[in-house]
């Protein structure tokens, strides 16, 4: 099993934005999203490096979109 974790400070309030993605079953990988203090922690476990890379890439895009939305809301 291969694993990766993302710890995103200042995004804990965005945890519910990731619920639809975590509810989806992803072939060959598992994802958990939770708050830890002021950080959002995304943990990915995958059967192989290809699945890990694909899942990590998807979640990095989701994070980028969440950060852009949060920035736009603050302006």
N, CA, C and O atoms as a CHARMM CRD file, in Angstrom:
* protein
*
  300
    1    1 UNK  N      0.85100  -1.17700   0.00000 PROA 1      0.00000
    2    1 UNK  CA     0.00000   0.00000   0.00000 PROA 1      0.00000
    3    1 UNK  C      0.89400   1.23700   0.00000 PROA 1      0.00000
    4    1 UNK  O      1.87500   1.29800   0.74100 PROA 1      0.00000
    5    2 UNK  N      0.55900   2.20600  -0.82000 PROA 2      0.00000
    6    2 UNK  CA     1.28100   3.47700  -0.91900 PROA 2      0.00000
    7    2 UNK  C      0.40700   4.56100  -0.29300 PROA 2      0.00000
    8    2 UNK  O     -0.82000   4.51700  -0.39100 PROA 2      0.00000
    9    3 UNK  N      1.05800   5.54100   0.35500 PROA 3      0.00000
   10    3 UNK  CA     0.30600   6.58000   1.05200 PROA 3      0.00000
   11    3 UNK  C      0.88400   7.96800   0.80600 PROA 3      0.00000
   12    3 UNK  O      2.07900   8.13200   0.55900 PROA 3      0.00000
   13    4 UNK  N     -0.00400   8.96900   0.88100 PROA 4      0.00000
   14    4 UNK  CA     0.39600  10.38000   0.82100 PROA 4      0.00000
   15    4 UNK  C     -0.54400  11.16300   1.71600 PROA 4      0.00000
   16    4 UNK  O     -1.72100  10.82400   1.84600 PROA 4      0.00000
   17    5 UNK  N     -0.02100  12.21300   2.33300 PROA 5      0.00000
   18    5 UNK  CA    -0.84000  13.09400   3.18100 PROA 5      0.00000
   19    5 UNK  C     -0.59000  14.53500   2.79400 PROA 5      0.00000
   20    5 UNK  O      0.54400  14.93400   2.53000 PROA 5      0.00000
   21    6 UNK  N     -1.65900  15.31000   2.76400 PROA 6      0.00000
   22    6 UNK  CA    -1.57400  16.74900   2.53800 PROA 6      0.00000
   23    6 UNK  C     -2.09800  17.43100   3.78600 PROA 6      0.00000
   24    6 UNK  O     -3.19800  17.12000   4.24300 PROA 6      0.00000
   25    7 UNK  N     -1.33000  18.35800   4.34600 PROA 7      0.00000
   26    7 UNK  CA    -1.76500  19.14200   5.51000 PROA 7      0.00000
   27    7 UNK  C     -1.84700  20.58900   5.04100 PROA 7      0.00000
   28    7 UNK  O     -0.82800  21.20700   4.73100 PROA 7      0.00000
   29    8 UNK  N     -3.06000  21.12500   4.99200 PROA 8      0.00000
   30    8 UNK  CA    -3.31400  22.43100   4.41100 PROA 8      0.00000
   31    8 UNK  C     -3.75500  23.40500   5.49400 PROA 8      0.00000
   32    8 UNK  O     -4.92400  23.42800   5.88200 PROA 8      0.00000
   33    9 UNK  N     -2.82300  24.20100   5.97300 PROA 9      0.00000
   34    9 UNK  CA    -3.12900  25.15400   7.04100 PROA 9      0.00000
   35    9 UNK  C     -4.06500  26.23800   6.53600 PROA 9      0.00000
   36    9 UNK  O     -3.93200  26.73600   5.41800 PROA 9      0.00000
   37   10 UNK  N     -5.02100  26.59000   7.39700 PROA 10     0.00000
   38   10 UNK  CA    -5.95900  27.64500   7.07100 PROA 10     0.00000
   39   10 UNK  C     -7.14500  27.20300   6.22800 PROA 10     0.00000
   40   10 UNK  O     -7.98300  28.03000   5.86900 PROA 10     0.00000
   41   11 UNK  N     -7.23400  25.93000   5.90900 PROA 11     0.00000
   42   11 UNK  CA    -8.35300  25.45200   5.09000 PROA 11     0.00000
   43   11 UNK  C     -9.29300  24.51100   5.83700 PROA 11     0.00000
   44   11 UNK  O    -10.10500  23.83000   5.21000 PROA 11     0.00000
   45   12 UNK  N     -9.19800  24.46100   7.16600 PROA 12     0.00000
   46   12 UNK  CA   -10.04500  23.54500   7.92900 PROA 12     0.00000
   47   12 UNK  C    -11.52700  23.79400   7.67900 PROA 12     0.00000
   48   12 UNK  O    -12.32900  22.86000   7.70600 PROA 12     0.00000
   49   13 UNK  N    -11.89300  25.04800   7.43600 PROA 13     0.00000
   50   13 UNK  CA   -13.29800  25.38200   7.20500 PROA 13     0.00000
   51   13 UNK  C    -13.80400  24.89500   5.84700 PROA 13     0.00000
   52   13 UNK  O    -14.99400  25.02000   5.55700 PROA 13     0.00000
   53   14 UNK  N    -12.93600  24.35200   5.02700 PROA 14     0.00000
   54   14 UNK  CA   -13.32600  23.86400   3.70600 PROA 14     0.00000
   55   14 UNK  C    -13.59300  22.35800   3.69500 PROA 14     0.00000
   56   14 UNK  O    -13.79600  21.78100   2.62700 PROA 14     0.00000
   57   15 UNK  N    -13.59600  21.71700   4.85700 PROA 15     0.00000
   58   15 UNK  CA   -13.72600  20.26100   4.89800 PROA 15     0.00000
   59   15 UNK  C    -15.00100  19.75600   4.23500 PROA 15     0.00000
   60   15 UNK  O    -14.97800  18.72200   3.56800 PROA 15     0.00000
   61   16 UNK  N    -16.10700  20.46300   4.40600 PROA 16     0.00000
   62   16 UNK  CA   -17.36400  20.00400   3.80700 PROA 16     0.00000
   63   16 UNK  C    -17.35700  20.10800   2.28400 PROA 16     0.00000
   64   16 UNK  O    -18.11600  19.40900   1.61300 PROA 16     0.00000
   65   17 UNK  N    -16.52100  20.96000   1.74500 PROA 17     0.00000
   66   17 UNK  CA   -16.43200  21.08400   0.28800 PROA 17     0.00000
   67   17 UNK  C    -15.88900  19.80700  -0.34700 PROA 17     0.00000
   68   17 UNK  O    -16.12400  19.55000  -1.52800 PROA 17     0.00000
   69   18 UNK  N    -15.16600  19.00800   0.43300 PROA 18     0.00000
   70   18 UNK  CA   -14.57000  17.78300  -0.09500 PROA 18     0.00000
   71   18 UNK  C    -15.43100  16.54600   0.13500 PROA 18     0.00000
   72   18 UNK  O    -15.07700  15.46000  -0.32400 PROA 18     0.00000
   73   19 UNK  N    -16.55000  16.68900   0.83400 PROA 19     0.00000
   74   19 UNK  CA   -17.40000  15.53800   1.13000 PROA 19     0.00000
   75   19 UNK  C    -17.89800  14.80200  -0.12000 PROA 19     0.00000
   76   19 UNK  O    -17.86600  13.57100  -0.13600 PROA 19     0.00000
   77   20 UNK  N    -18.35600  15.49900  -1.16500 PROA 20     0.00000
   78   20 UNK  CA   -18.81300  14.76200  -2.34700 PROA 20     0.00000
   79   20 UNK  C    -17.71200  13.89200  -2.97000 PROA 20     0.00000
   80   20 UNK  O    -17.98200  12.78800  -3.44400 PROA 20     0.00000
   81   21 UNK  N    -16.47400  14.39500  -2.96600 PROA 21     0.00000
   82   21 UNK  CA   -15.37800  13.62600  -3.54700 PROA 21     0.00000
   83   21 UNK  C    -15.02600  12.41200  -2.68700 PROA 21     0.00000
   84   21 UNK  O    -14.73000  11.34200  -3.21900 PROA 21     0.00000
   85   22 UNK  N    -15.05600  12.57200  -1.36500 PROA 22     0.00000
   86   22 UNK  CA   -14.70300  11.44800  -0.49900 PROA 22     0.00000
   87   22 UNK  C    -15.80200  10.38900  -0.46700 PROA 22     0.00000
   88   22 UNK  O    -15.53700   9.23000  -0.14500 PROA 22     0.00000
   89   23 UNK  N    -17.03200  10.77700  -0.79800 PROA 23     0.00000
   90   23 UNK  CA   -18.13400   9.81700  -0.83600 PROA 23     0.00000
   91   23 UNK  C    -18.04000   8.90600  -2.05800 PROA 23     0.00000
   92   23 UNK  O    -18.56600   7.79200  -2.05200 PROA 23     0.00000
   93   24 UNK  N    -17.37300   9.38000  -3.09700 PROA 24     0.00000
   94   24 UNK  CA   -17.21000   8.59100  -4.31900 PROA 24     0.00000
   95   24 UNK  C    -16.21700   7.45600  -4.08400 PROA 24     0.00000
   96   24 UNK  O    -15.17300   7.65800  -3.46400 PROA 24     0.00000
   97   25 UNK  N    -16.53600   6.29100  -4.56700 PROA 25     0.00000
   98   25 UNK  CA   -15.59700   5.16800  -4.49700 PROA 25     0.00000
   99   25 UNK  C    -14.60600   5.30800  -5.64700 PROA 25     0.00000
  100   25 UNK  O    -14.99800   5.44700  -6.80600 PROA 25     0.00000
  101   26 UNK  N    -13.33100   5.27000  -5.31700 PROA 26     0.00000
  102   26 UNK  CA   -12.27800   5.39600  -6.31400 PROA 26     0.00000
  103   26 UNK  C    -11.58400   4.04400  -6.42100 PROA 26     0.00000
  104   26 UNK  O    -11.16100   3.47400  -5.41600 PROA 26     0.00000
  105   27 UNK  N    -11.47000   3.54000  -7.63800 PROA 27     0.00000
  106   27 UNK  CA   -10.80800   2.25500  -7.84000 PROA 27     0.00000
  107   27 UNK  C     -9.36000   2.32700  -7.37800 PROA 27     0.00000
  108   27 UNK  O     -8.63200   3.25200  -7.73900 PROA 27     0.00000
  109   28 UNK  N     -8.95100   1.36400  -6.59000 PROA 28     0.00000
  110   28 UNK  CA    -7.56700   1.17400  -6.15600 PROA 28     0.00000
  111   28 UNK  C     -7.05400   2.20300  -5.16200 PROA 28     0.00000
  112   28 UNK  O     -5.86400   2.19500  -4.84900 PROA 28     0.00000
  113   29 UNK  N     -7.92100   3.10400  -4.64400 PROA 29     0.00000
  114   29 UNK  CA    -7.44200   4.06000  -3.65000 PROA 29     0.00000
  115   29 UNK  C     -8.55500   4.43400  -2.66500 PROA 29     0.00000
  116   29 UNK  O     -9.74300   4.28100  -2.94800 PROA 29     0.00000
  117   30 UNK  N     -8.12500   4.93200  -1.49300 PROA 30     0.00000
  118   30 UNK  CA    -9.03800   5.38000  -0.44700 PROA 30     0.00000
  119   30 UNK  C     -8.58400   6.76400  -0.01000 PROA 30     0.00000
  120   30 UNK  O     -7.38600   7.04300   0.05800 PROA 30     0.00000
  121   31 UNK  N     -9.54800   7.62900   0.28500 PROA 31     0.00000
  122   31 UNK  CA    -9.22600   8.99700   0.69000 PROA 31     0.00000
  123   31 UNK  C    -10.01000   9.34900   1.94300 PROA 31     0.00000
  124   31 UNK  O    -11.19500   9.03400   2.05600 PROA 31     0.00000
  125   32 UNK  N     -9.33500  10.01000   2.88900 PROA 32     0.00000
  126   32 UNK  CA   -10.02500  10.55400   4.05100 PROA 32     0.00000
  127   32 UNK  C     -9.66200  12.02500   4.17400 PROA 32     0.00000
  128   32 UNK  O     -8.53200  12.42800   3.89800 PROA 32     0.00000
  129   33 UNK  N    -10.64000  12.81800   4.59200 PROA 33     0.00000
  130   33 UNK  CA   -10.45500  14.25700   4.77700 PROA 33     0.00000
  131   33 UNK  C    -10.97300  14.60700   6.15700 PROA 33     0.00000
  132   33 UNK  O    -12.10300  14.26200   6.50300 PROA 33     0.00000
  133   34 UNK  N    -10.15100  15.29600   6.95500 PROA 34     0.00000
  134   34 UNK  CA   -10.60700  15.71000   8.27800 PROA 34     0.00000
  135   34 UNK  C     -9.89300  16.97300   8.72800 PROA 34     0.00000
  136   34 UNK  O     -8.84500  17.34900   8.20100 PROA 34     0.00000
  137   35 UNK  N    -10.49900  17.61400   9.72500 PROA 35     0.00000
  138   35 UNK  CA    -9.91300  18.81200  10.33300 PROA 35     0.00000
  139   35 UNK  C     -8.93200  18.38400  11.41500 PROA 35     0.00000
  140   35 UNK  O     -9.17900  17.43300  12.15700 PROA 35     0.00000
  141   36 UNK  N     -7.82300  19.09600  11.49000 PROA 36     0.00000
  142   36 UNK  CA    -6.88000  18.95900  12.59800 PROA 36     0.00000
  143   36 UNK  C     -6.44800  20.37000  12.96500 PROA 36     0.00000
  144   36 UNK  O     -5.56800  20.94700  12.32600 PROA 36     0.00000
  145   37 UNK  N     -7.07600  20.92300  14.00200 PROA 37     0.00000
  146   37 UNK  CA    -6.81400  22.31100  14.36400 PROA 37     0.00000
  147   37 UNK  C     -7.30800  23.23100  13.26100 PROA 37     0.00000
  148   37 UNK  O     -8.46900  23.15100  12.86000 PROA 37     0.00000
  149   38 UNK  N     -6.43100  24.11100  12.76200 PROA 38     0.00000
  150   38 UNK  CA    -6.81000  25.01400  11.66800 PROA 38     0.00000
  151   38 UNK  C     -6.45600  24.44000  10.30200 PROA 38     0.00000
  152   38 UNK  O     -6.56700  25.12600   9.28600 PROA 38     0.00000
  153   39 UNK  N     -6.02800  23.17500  10.28200 PROA 39     0.00000
  154   39 UNK  CA    -5.60200  22.56100   9.01600 PROA 39     0.00000
  155   39 UNK  C     -6.61600  21.53600   8.52300 PROA 39     0.00000
  156   39 UNK  O     -7.34400  20.92200   9.30300 PROA 39     0.00000
  157   40 UNK  N     -6.64000  21.37500   7.22300 PROA 40     0.00000
  158   40 UNK  CA    -7.39500  20.32100   6.56700 PROA 40     0.00000
  159   40 UNK  C     -6.38100  19.25100   6.20000 PROA 40     0.00000
  160   40 UNK  O     -5.37600  19.54800   5.55300 PROA 40     0.00000
  161   41 UNK  N     -6.62800  18.01700   6.60000 PROA 41     0.00000
  162   41 UNK  CA    -5.69200  16.93100   6.32500 PROA 41     0.00000
  163   41 UNK  C     -6.35700  15.94100   5.37700 PROA 41     0.00000
  164   41 UNK  O     -7.43000  15.40800   5.65800 PROA 41     0.00000
  165   42 UNK  N     -5.69900  15.71000   4.25800 PROA 42     0.00000
  166   42 UNK  CA    -6.17200  14.76100   3.25900 PROA 42     0.00000
  167   42 UNK  C     -5.18400  13.60100   3.24000 PROA 42     0.00000
  168   42 UNK  O     -3.99000  13.79300   3.01000 PROA 42     0.00000
  169   43 UNK  N     -5.69400  12.39300   3.48600 PROA 43     0.00000
  170   43 UNK  CA    -4.84600  11.19800   3.47500 PROA 43     0.00000
  171   43 UNK  C     -5.30700  10.29600   2.34400 PROA 43     0.00000
  172   43 UNK  O     -6.49300   9.99800   2.20400 PROA 43     0.00000
  173   44 UNK  N     -4.34900   9.87400   1.54800 PROA 44     0.00000
  174   44 UNK  CA    -4.63300   9.01500   0.40000 PROA 44     0.00000
  175   44 UNK  C     -3.85800   7.71300   0.56200 PROA 44     0.00000
  176   44 UNK  O     -2.65400   7.72600   0.81600 PROA 44     0.00000
  177   45 UNK  N     -4.55100   6.59600   0.41400 PROA 45     0.00000
  178   45 UNK  CA    -3.92400   5.28300   0.39800 PROA 45     0.00000
  179   45 UNK  C     -4.27700   4.64100  -0.94200 PROA 45     0.00000
  180   45 UNK  O     -5.43300   4.65900  -1.36300 PROA 45     0.00000
  181   46 UNK  N     -3.28100   4.08000  -1.59800 PROA 46     0.00000
  182   46 UNK  CA    -3.52500   3.49400  -2.91200 PROA 46     0.00000
  183   46 UNK  C     -2.78100   2.16900  -3.07100 PROA 46     0.00000
  184   46 UNK  O     -1.73900   1.94600  -2.45500 PROA 46     0.00000
  185   47 UNK  N     -3.33000   1.31100  -3.89400 PROA 47     0.00000
  186   47 UNK  CA    -2.74400  -0.00200  -4.13100 PROA 47     0.00000
  187   47 UNK  C     -1.41800   0.07200  -4.88000 PROA 47     0.00000
  188   47 UNK  O     -0.54000  -0.76900  -4.68200 PROA 47     0.00000
  189   48 UNK  N     -1.27500   1.08100  -5.74200 PROA 48     0.00000
  190   48 UNK  CA    -0.05600   1.18900  -6.54600 PROA 48     0.00000
  191   48 UNK  C      0.27300   2.66200  -6.79300 PROA 48     0.00000
  192   48 UNK  O     -0.54400   3.54100  -6.52200 PROA 48     0.00000
  193   49 UNK  N      1.46200   2.91800  -7.30200 PROA 49     0.00000
  194   49 UNK  CA     1.89500   4.30500  -7.49000 PROA 49     0.00000
  195   49 UNK  C      1.07400   5.03200  -8.55100 PROA 49     0.00000
  196   49 UNK  O      0.87800   6.24300  -8.44900 PROA 49     0.00000
  197   50 UNK  N      0.60300   4.33400  -9.54300 PROA 50     0.00000
  198   50 UNK  CA    -0.23900   4.97300 -10.56300 PROA 50     0.00000
  199   50 UNK  C     -1.53900   5.48600  -9.97700 PROA 50     0.00000
  200   50 UNK  O     -1.96500   6.60300 -10.27300 PROA 50     0.00000
  201   51 UNK  N     -2.16700   4.67400  -9.15000 PROA 51     0.00000
  202   51 UNK  CA    -3.41500   5.08900  -8.49200 PROA 51     0.00000
  203   51 UNK  C     -3.15500   6.22800  -7.51300 PROA 51     0.00000
  204   51 UNK  O     -3.96400   7.14900  -7.40300 PROA 51     0.00000
  205   52 UNK  N     -2.02800   6.16900  -6.80000 PROA 52     0.00000
  206   52 UNK  CA    -1.67400   7.24600  -5.87200 PROA 52     0.00000
  207   52 UNK  C     -1.47100   8.55200  -6.62200 PROA 52     0.00000
  208   52 UNK  O     -1.98300   9.59200  -6.20800 PROA 52     0.00000
  209   53 UNK  N     -0.73400   8.50700  -7.71400 PROA 53     0.00000
  210   53 UNK  CA    -0.47900   9.71000  -8.50500 PROA 53     0.00000
  211   53 UNK  C     -1.77400  10.30200  -9.04300 PROA 53     0.00000
  212   53 UNK  O     -1.98200  11.51300  -8.96700 PROA 53     0.00000
  213   54 UNK  N     -2.63500   9.46800  -9.58000 PROA 54     0.00000
  214   54 UNK  CA    -3.89500   9.95100 -10.15300 PROA 54     0.00000
  215   54 UNK  C     -4.79400  10.57900  -9.08600 PROA 54     0.00000
  216   54 UNK  O     -5.37000  11.64500  -9.30500 PROA 54     0.00000
  217   55 UNK  N     -4.91100   9.92500  -7.94400 PROA 55     0.00000
  218   55 UNK  CA    -5.75000  10.44100  -6.87200 PROA 55     0.00000
  219   55 UNK  C     -5.16700  11.71700  -6.28800 PROA 55     0.00000
  220   55 UNK  O     -5.89800  12.67400  -6.03300 PROA 55     0.00000
  221   56 UNK  N     -3.86800  11.73800  -6.07700 PROA 56     0.00000
  222   56 UNK  CA    -3.20500  12.93200  -5.56300 PROA 56     0.00000
  223   56 UNK  C     -3.38300  14.10500  -6.52300 PROA 56     0.00000
  224   56 UNK  O     -3.64900  15.22800  -6.09300 PROA 56     0.00000
  225   57 UNK  N     -3.24000  13.84900  -7.80000 PROA 57     0.00000
  226   57 UNK  CA    -3.41700  14.89800  -8.80200 PROA 57     0.00000
  227   57 UNK  C     -4.83500  15.46600  -8.76400 PROA 57     0.00000
  228   57 UNK  O     -5.02100  16.68000  -8.84300 PROA 57     0.00000
  229   58 UNK  N     -5.81900  14.60400  -8.64600 PROA 58     0.00000
  230   58 UNK  CA    -7.21300  15.06300  -8.56100 PROA 58     0.00000
  231   58 UNK  C     -7.43400  15.92600  -7.33200 PROA 58     0.00000
  232   58 UNK  O     -8.04400  16.99200  -7.42700 PROA 58     0.00000
  233   59 UNK  N     -6.95000  15.48500  -6.18800 PROA 59     0.00000
  234   59 UNK  CA    -7.15900  16.24900  -4.96100 PROA 59     0.00000
  235   59 UNK  C     -6.37600  17.55300  -4.95900 PROA 59     0.00000
  236   59 UNK  O     -6.83000  18.53100  -4.36500 PROA 59     0.00000
  237   60 UNK  N     -5.22800  17.59700  -5.59500 PROA 60     0.00000
  238   60 UNK  CA    -4.50600  18.86700  -5.70700 PROA 60     0.00000
  239   60 UNK  C     -5.30600  19.86900  -6.53700 PROA 60     0.00000
  240   60 UNK  O     -5.29100  21.06400  -6.24300 PROA 60     0.00000
  241   61 UNK  N     -6.00300  19.39600  -7.56900 PROA 61     0.00000
  242   61 UNK  CA    -6.88000  20.27600  -8.34600 PROA 61     0.00000
  243   61 UNK  C     -8.05600  20.75200  -7.49900 PROA 61     0.00000
  244   61 UNK  O     -8.43600  21.92000  -7.57000 PROA 61     0.00000
  245   62 UNK  N     -8.63600  19.85500  -6.69700 PROA 62     0.00000
  246   62 UNK  CA    -9.73900  20.24500  -5.81100 PROA 62     0.00000
  247   62 UNK  C     -9.27500  21.29800  -4.81200 PROA 62     0.00000
  248   62 UNK  O     -9.98800  22.26700  -4.54800 PROA 62     0.00000
  249   63 UNK  N     -8.08100  21.10700  -4.25800 PROA 63     0.00000
  250   63 UNK  CA    -7.52100  22.06000  -3.29300 PROA 63     0.00000
  251   63 UNK  C     -7.30600  23.40900  -3.95800 PROA 63     0.00000
  252   63 UNK  O     -7.62300  24.44700  -3.37600 PROA 63     0.00000
  253   64 UNK  N     -6.77500  23.40400  -5.16100 PROA 64     0.00000
  254   64 UNK  CA    -6.54500  24.65100  -5.88400 PROA 64     0.00000
  255   64 UNK  C     -7.86400  25.39600  -6.10500 PROA 64     0.00000
  256   64 UNK  O     -7.93200  26.61300  -5.93100 PROA 64     0.00000
  257   65 UNK  N     -8.90100  24.66300  -6.48500 PROA 65     0.00000
  258   65 UNK  CA   -10.21400  25.27800  -6.68800 PROA 65     0.00000
  259   65 UNK  C    -10.77200  25.82600  -5.37600 PROA 65     0.00000
  260   65 UNK  O    -11.34400  26.91600  -5.35300 PROA 65     0.00000
  261   66 UNK  N    -10.60800  25.07400  -4.28000 PROA 66     0.00000
  262   66 UNK  CA   -11.09200  25.53000  -2.97400 PROA 66     0.00000
  263   66 UNK  C    -10.36000  26.78300  -2.52800 PROA 66     0.00000
  264   66 UNK  O    -10.97700  27.70800  -2.00100 PROA 66     0.00000
  265   67 UNK  N     -9.05600  26.82200  -2.73400 PROA 67     0.00000
  266   67 UNK  CA    -8.27500  27.99900  -2.35300 PROA 67     0.00000
  267   67 UNK  C     -8.67200  29.21800  -3.18100 PROA 67     0.00000
  268   67 UNK  O     -8.75400  30.32800  -2.65400 PROA 67     0.00000
  269   68 UNK  N     -8.91800  29.01700  -4.46500 PROA 68     0.00000
  270   68 UNK  CA    -9.34800  30.12100  -5.32700 PROA 68     0.00000
  271   68 UNK  C    -10.71900  30.64700  -4.89300 PROA 68     0.00000
  272   68 UNK  O    -10.94300  31.85600  -4.85400 PROA 68     0.00000
  273   69 UNK  N    -11.62500  29.73400  -4.57000 PROA 69     0.00000
  274   69 UNK  CA   -12.95900  30.13600  -4.12900 PROA 69     0.00000
  275   69 UNK  C    -12.88600  30.88400  -2.80100 PROA 69     0.00000
  276   69 UNK  O    -13.55400  31.90300  -2.62200 PROA 69     0.00000
  277   70 UNK  N    -12.07800  30.38300  -1.87200 PROA 70     0.00000
  278   70 UNK  CA   -11.93800  31.05000  -0.58400 PROA 70     0.00000
  279   70 UNK  C    -11.35600  32.45500  -0.75700 PROA 70     0.00000
  280   70 UNK  O    -11.81700  33.39900  -0.11600 PROA 70     0.00000
  281   71 UNK  N    -10.35300  32.59500  -1.61400 PROA 71     0.00000
  282   71 UNK  CA    -9.74100  33.89200  -1.85700 PROA 71     0.00000
  283   71 UNK  C    -10.76100  34.86600  -2.46500 PROA 71     0.00000
  284   71 UNK  O    -10.82200  36.03100  -2.07100 PROA 71     0.00000
  285   72 UNK  N    -11.55800  34.38600  -3.42100 PROA 72     0.00000
  286   72 UNK  CA   -12.56700  35.22600  -4.06800 PROA 72     0.00000
  287   72 UNK  C    -13.63300  35.68300  -3.07000 PROA 72     0.00000
  288   72 UNK  O    -14.11800  36.81200  -3.14500 PROA 72     0.00000
  289   73 UNK  N    -13.99300  34.79800  -2.13600 PROA 73     0.00000
  290   73 UNK  CA   -14.99500  35.14200  -1.13100 PROA 73     0.00000
  291   73 UNK  C    -14.48200  36.17000  -0.13800 PROA 73     0.00000
  292   73 UNK  O    -15.25300  36.96800   0.39400 PROA 73     0.00000
  293   74 UNK  N    -13.17900  36.14900   0.11100 PROA 74     0.00000
  294   74 UNK  CA   -12.57700  37.08200   1.06600 PROA 74     0.00000
  295   74 UNK  C    -12.36100  38.47300   0.47600 PROA 74     0.00000
  296   74 UNK  O    -12.19300  39.44600   1.21100 PROA 74     0.00000
  297   75 UNK  N    -12.36600  38.56200  -0.83200 PROA 75     0.00000
  298   75 UNK  CA   -12.12100  39.88000  -1.48700 PROA 75     0.00000
  299   75 UNK  C    -13.37200  40.70900  -1.58000 PROA 75     0.00000
  300   75 UNK  O    -13.33500  41.82600  -2.09700 PROA 75     0.00000
